[in-house]
C-alpha cells in the first residue's frame, strides 16, 4: 500500500491541458498528446479499474479532474492498475474480475 501512495504522491501532478483552453480547441500539443495515447478520447477507452484509479486520485487525493490526462499520466495510471491486478492475483490466486483493456 505504501508503494501506491509513494507512486501517486511523488509523481502525480494535476493534469495540464497545454494546447487548448479545455473547450475542445485542439492545439498542436493536444494532437501529439492524442497520438501518444492521452487526451479525452483515450479516457473513453479506459477499463473500469483505470477509471477507479482516476476516481480515487480525483476525489480522495484531491488531484483535480482526471478527464483529460496526458499520455504520461494515463500510462502511470495503467501501471497503478496493473500493480493492483498483480497484488489481487497474488493474494487471491484469481484474476481481477474486470477485464484489462
C-alpha positions as CSV (number, residue, x, y, z in Angstrom):
1,X,0.0,0.0,0.0
2,X,2.9,2.4,0.7
3,X,4.2,1.7,-2.8
4,X,0.9,3.0,-4.3
5,X,1.0,6.1,-2.0
6,X,4.6,6.8,-3.0
7,X,3.9,6.4,-6.7
8,X,0.9,8.7,-6.6
9,X,2.2,11.4,-4.3
10,X,5.7,11.7,-5.7
11,X,4.9,11.5,-9.4
12,X,1.3,12.8,-9.8
13,X,0.9,16.4,-10.7
14,X,-2.5,17.7,-11.8
15,X,-3.2,17.1,-15.4
16,X,-2.5,20.1,-17.5
17,X,-4.0,20.9,-20.8
18,X,-1.2,22.6,-22.6
19,X,-2.7,23.1,-26.1
20,X,-6.2,24.4,-25.6
21,X,-8.4,26.2,-23.2
22,X,-10.3,23.0,-22.4
23,X,-13.2,23.8,-24.7
24,X,-12.0,21.4,-27.4
25,X,-9.8,23.8,-29.2
26,X,-7.4,21.1,-30.2
27,X,-3.9,22.7,-30.4
28,X,-0.9,21.0,-31.8
29,X,0.2,19.7,-28.5
30,X,-3.2,18.2,-28.0
31,X,-2.8,16.3,-31.2
32,X,0.6,15.0,-30.2
33,X,-0.8,14.0,-26.8
34,X,-3.7,12.1,-28.5
35,X,-1.3,10.4,-30.9
36,X,0.8,9.3,-27.8
37,X,-2.3,7.9,-26.1
38,X,-3.5,10.7,-24.0
39,X,-6.5,13.1,-24.0
40,X,-10.2,12.8,-23.8
41,X,-10.6,10.1,-26.5
42,X,-8.2,7.8,-24.6
43,X,-10.1,8.4,-21.4
44,X,-13.1,6.8,-23.1
45,X,-11.1,3.6,-23.7
46,X,-10.1,3.0,-20.1
47,X,-11.3,-0.1,-18.3
48,X,-13.3,0.2,-15.0
49,X,-10.2,-0.3,-12.8
50,X,-8.4,2.6,-14.6
51,X,-11.5,4.7,-14.1
52,X,-11.5,3.7,-10.4
53,X,-7.8,4.8,-10.1
54,X,-8.8,8.2,-11.7
55,X,-11.8,8.5,-9.3
56,X,-9.5,7.8,-6.3
57,X,-7.0,10.4,-7.4
58,X,-9.6,13.0,-8.0
59,X,-12.0,12.5,-5.1
60,X,-9.8,11.1,-2.3
61,X,-6.4,12.6,-3.1
62,X,-7.8,15.8,-4.5
63,X,-5.7,15.7,-7.6
64,X,-8.2,17.6,-9.7
65,X,-10.1,16.5,-12.8
66,X,-8.9,13.3,-14.4
67,X,-10.9,13.5,-17.6
68,X,-8.2,14.9,-19.9
69,X,-4.9,13.4,-18.8
70,X,-1.7,13.4,-20.7
71,X,-0.3,10.2,-22.2
72,X,2.2,10.1,-19.4
73,X,-0.5,10.3,-16.7
74,X,-2.6,7.6,-18.4
75,X,0.5,5.3,-18.6
76,X,1.2,5.9,-14.9
77,X,-2.4,5.1,-14.1
78,X,-2.2,1.9,-16.1
79,X,0.9,1.0,-14.1
80,X,-1.0,1.5,-10.9
81,X,-3.9,-0.6,-12.1
82,X,-1.5,-3.3,-13.2
83,X,0.1,-3.3,-9.8
84,X,-3.4,-3.6,-8.2
85,X,-4.2,-6.5,-10.5
86,X,-0.9,-8.2,-9.6
87,X,-1.5,-7.8,-5.9
88,X,-5.0,-9.1,-6.1
89,X,-3.9,-12.2,-8.0
90,X,-1.0,-12.9,-5.6
91,X,-3.4,-12.6,-2.7
92,X,-6.4,-14.4,-4.0
93,X,-5.0,-16.6,-6.7
94,X,-7.6,-15.3,-9.1
95,X,-7.6,-12.5,-11.8
96,X,-9.4,-9.3,-11.1
97,X,-13.0,-9.7,-12.5
98,X,-12.6,-6.5,-14.5
99,X,-11.1,-7.1,-18.0
100,X,-8.0,-5.1,-18.8
101,X,-8.3,-3.0,-22.0
